[in-house]
Amino acid sequence: MAANDGVVPPEVHWMSVVGRSLAYLCLHQAELNDADIGTKGRFLAALGLDRKDIAAILDTTEETVRVMMRGTRGGSRGGKKTTKQRKKK
């Protein structure tokens, strides 16, 4: 007899497996093949995946996903100076 005998270990959470598989298919169906990691990461995060799963799907590290997703976020860091800041000159 084989060690596994076709029995699925109880720690496998099938809903998570199915969810990640569907997210992978959605990513490819969305035609984001030429997009950067940040764009793909934001798309997958919108589907409800965490950084660990996003990194696994994109074949990169969690840190890379974090940095790239931060870089593609909308808005500006510097921003426009307020009137109070202008008057202090």
Beta strands, then each sheet from edge to edge (+ up, - down):
end
